[in-house]
Amino acid sequence: MAVDGLTRNMLVYVDGSEECIAAAQAAIIMAKKHSANLFALYVVNVSLLEELLKARILVKLEEMDYRQDLERDGRRYLHYVAELARKKGVEMHTELVKGVVNREVVKYIQEKGIDLLFMGEFETIRSAKDTHYDEAAWIFRKAECSILIVKQTDKIERIYNNLE
C-alpha cells in the first residue's frame, strides 16, 4: 500500500532508547494515517562485543552472557513497540538481527524496500572520536531512503495517545 504513491514501507530503528520509543510512536501514527506497512528492527551489536573480547575487557563467557542479555533486551523492546502498534490497530513486523548495526539497518532497508526510516533524536556528541562510533549517524549517512528524525517526544506522545 502506498502513501501518496511514495511511501509504502516504513521502518523504525529500535535501539532501546527513549528516543526510539518516540520514533516508534511517530511511525505508528504515520502508518495508521497512510495505511503503510510498518517494520521495526533491533540489531544486536556483535562487532562491539567482539571488540570488547579482543581488548580483553570481556572474557568469552562474559561475552556470551552479555550477548544473551542484549538479545533479550532487543526482543523486549520489539515486543513493546509492537504492542504500541497493536493498541492503535497497526500491524508491525518486528525483527532482531545480529551484526554491525549500520550495515544491518542499511541491508534491511534494501531488502524490504523501505521508503521511510524513523529514528530517534541523535545523542549529543562529546568529541570527534564519538562521531566515528555513533551508529545512528552512520545509518543516517548510508541509508538510501528518506529519514525522519523524531524530536518533540512529548508532542509525539500526545498525538499517539489521541490516535484512534
Secondary structure, DSSP 8 states (H G I E B T S, - for coil): --BTTTB-EEEEEE-SSHHHHHHHHHHHHHHHHHT-EEEEEEEEEHHHHHHHHHTTSS-HHHHHHHHHHHHHHHHHHHHHHHHHHHHTT--EEEEEEEE-HHHHHHHHHHHHT-SEEEEE------SHHHHHH-HHHHHHHH-SSEEEEE--HHHHHHHHHH--
